[in-house]
């Protein structure tokens, strides 16, 4: 065919193609009339056209791309089957986990250490020359130094015939990219993962390591919900070329297809939608560039859509440089406003306007935890209520609805042991002390019932979930957090959790000088109070603001003392218990040597002496010291509830000054309505002094509710009931406790159920050498008609009394039950001399 | 991309537009490299269901080479013309290398070509080497038609862009394009039948 012939053919062909397919052949017949060759030519072209309707419609490049993807898949499959089961270095390849731009990942077994690892084979062309390989090794080394729970750990690097590989921590789960796949993640998840990633970034940045390629595909979420940042430093490997690409410095012209620059764009554009503006411009990068990329990831997590998208990398780059992304809440109205602000700030075009450090972003995210929760839906409810009210002309008087709608009702709280993040077991007491302080501070708020520390402390290192703990402690909300002490700085993170729903209501991180640590807890307490919408009285308000600076050494010793004192119930024998108390006394004295005006230390000292007196030492020996300490404590700080409680105990048990005892307990309860110690002291006053058994029992039950796990620390309800002559109730209570056999024995004996009384007394005798319990068990034998057994025990008890203090009242009652009045009187005399209680 | 308004490339394009053939010689390797790099990159993106916008890619290459501020219509036109031609070279070269590699690889050859044959009968797969040759023959019959195919198929230009570039009406481009496709399709089918 020549051009002239073709011209003829194509003009008929084109006219035919303009027509309906049905009328084409008639048209061609008439147009080519007489020219057989032309007719054949046109018809054959029309036929071909029909067969390949979409011929060339898809641009060549796209076709090649698909071809290439297929080739690649084929090749991958081949190298995969070649690799599986193979041993490279000392890693046995088990299974392919996935592949991406930065290489293919396999699960492997480290045959030396016998653990599972992930092996990442870098694309062959990535590390081609020795220099690049060297750079890669240096980066991997730096990244492997990052030991952080939210950074995927690099164990090793190696080389094999087709290039280098990285040995990493094996993870189970999926990447954020998979988790998002077009849908927003729950805000709770965005915040929790965001905080973890920010921590990882901060750790890396503080060591001078940038990630440079933060994107959803590089963040892994394990099955346990832990974020793990992947591929640290890998971007740098290709990143050095980034600058070259964007600068004037274009590679030398060459027509060689295998020129060195083939992988260049991957470095710059592999993750275009997550690049910072400065990165797209090839400028030097710092931590703030990672923060921008992280912001883009947060955006996508929260909205389900990329912050920046476009047809080409050029367009994306343009958009990153010039356009603000659609505000996240327009795309997903459920995003809390605070979270939106965090995202927007991270995505500022100018690095100076962004978060300067990942830690700052983290700090801002933490309170969002509290933002998320039941208040979101209620807020919508509130809005419609407001509208309704206006329409109905009722006006806006529904404000009272707000608190209950927002949070349900939080009336009771437990402060779980704050975790000691110092990594130093020696600091445990400090975390405990901070817990104690926060508990005390919250307890001062009359609208809240705050579980006592002794019960809450049982949950140290627990695996139980918040709702379960809250059920056991019978509280609406739980405070948990951590304490980290570095030198003279203290950082406390606290969060308030709505217990039944396990939802974060509020969280905040504080950092202070150690001297202000206690004041810090006051702030935490106040914020929690405002969060749960309880009203602070002005007195409470000022008490919380009143904390004075403390002496670090004094507080340290005080907290150690407290630790000892609260630990005594756990000690198995009397000897160990009394040793523990003696140790506590030493610590309190040490605290006072550092700060002679520490009211808390005096109060602790008073309580410690009092504890000695009940079972181990004659009151006359120790109670004067308790009294002096308690009085000093009150004198130093009249607003300290513990001090007044200490003084109350001294007054009723030693001074027998009933009026003062009552006054002190009442004052203590006024200052801290959640003080279980004050409640149980007042209960003792009511029972022993006033004989008001019912009121006393009610008071004791309050102490129990505040300290549900360690009721015995506050005196025995069963014993109270027994003294109140409510024998069947005391039996019930004693059976519940399970170790009050002496009370059971006495109660059964009083009820005339001798067999049971004797059996219980047998058990009590077998279980202890404590002279008080033995005296009571013996009295039970006597009451149940086994005076022989009771008498047989007297010598043992009196023998003990020669070596240690034994409360004379108990022995006196035993003798009186046995009808031996003289002996009884002698012991009463002795009890009076000892000032036994 | 803060670059001088008159980058070497836009300057060269200008000279070439004014009839300086040497300018084209200087430009070609630059554009070639850039396009190849971009093509290579985009080819490596394994995103299914995402059609590659060749025009956008070419524009991107242009922006990267010429700088953003010198987007003059004339420059751009020249550039698109060169880019389409270069893309043709790049992709044809690529295909040639690919086949060479395949022959070396041996076993996969058959399986892979079976796949291609199946795709081709479905109208999706085009034998680029055969097309390149057929396009050369088409140029001897009608130079403009061959150019239209180059611009549309390799350069990814729309009917409108093509018409603007060639200075002919869109209707003419459309008709030429469809008859050229018919001719090329027959050429390729014939070749296959002979093979």
Interface residues (C-beta under 8 A of the other chain):
Chain A: X1 X2 X3 X6 X7 X10 X13 X14 X17 X18 X44 X45 X46 X48 X49 X51 X52 X53 X54 X55 X56 X58 X59 X60 X61 X62 X63 X64 X65 X67 X68 X69 X70 X71 X72 X74 X78 X101 X246 X248 X250 X251 X253 X254 X255 X257 X259 X261 X262 X263 X264 X265 X266 X269 X281 X311 X312 X313 X314 X315 X317
Chain B: X1 X2 X3 X29 X30 X32 X33 X34 X36 X37 X38 X39 X40 X41 X42 X43 X44 X45 X46 X48 X51 X52 X53 X54 X56 X57 X59 X60 X63 X64 X87 X88 X90 X91 X93 X94 X95 X97 X98 X108 X111 X112 X115 X116 X123 X124 X125 X126 X128 X140 X141 X142 X145 X149 X152 X153 X154 X156 X175 X176 X178 X179 X181 X182 X183 X184 X185 X186 X189
